[in-house]
Amino acid sequence: MSISTTETIGLCEQFVQFLQTAKTELKAKGLDVTGWDEETNADKTSIVVSENERDNLTAARKEKTKEVQTNKKRTYSKLSSRLDAVIGILGKDTPAAKEAARLRSNLIPQSKSKNSGNKSGNNNGG
């Protein structure tokens, strides 16, 4: 059973109204519904509060996701520039510079056709 929050809240409100009009008749027939209206209203409030909390968490998650993406992009850009500086200082054909360049190139997926034609001995698991 899956009903919406709006439908559940509406049902709560309708049930409370019904209880208020039928309380006397129900009691006369042996069913004491004393407190059911307050309990139903409390349950309804609980739904509204938890729904609002969920919505706030969803919004916060979206904002945090943007923050994570921004931080990753900034960090990668900074590290990439620093790798360029290291490679430039070492001389791009030196073993140390090639090792530094591999740090970045291992992150970038390469097609099989590029890897099969690569004779540099790059062992990146592909």
Disulfide bonds with the S-S distance in Angstrom:
none
